[in-house]
């Protein structure tokens, strides 16, 4: 990577193809998910359509190329009695990892949350993804005893 800095900005609908490509990279790492271009495109389009108060999609750009993304959405937590945010997708293109891009994206999501009075973030991570778990631990994310359960209805 050259000396040009990474810029983080809000994603827009014109970024959709690149974002779906990043989801493909993410879902190849996470064992619980399978890449399905049509479904993933629809989901990302829904995230982009609702960006603002309750959803955020941030992208990291190097020169003119999107090299990473992070998404979050709000939810109400009865445990904290507040609106919190769930980090949904954080992925950096394989050719650009290890350059603090993920950290920059997380910082942008934290700023988005703080602007909305949100003081608590959560995320789900693949427990077998050692690099991701090390990354989150380094950034002071706390592991809990909760287990994610899922069921299709």
Buried (B, 14 or more C-beta within 10 A) or exposed (E): EEEEEBEBEBBEEEBBEBBBBBBBBBBEBBEEEEBEEEEBBEBBBEBBEEBEEEBBBBBBBBEEEBBBBBBBBBEEBEEEEEBBBBBBBBBBBEEBBEBEBBBBBBBBBBEBBEEBEBEEBBBEBBEEBEEBBEBBEEEEBEEEEEEEEEEEE
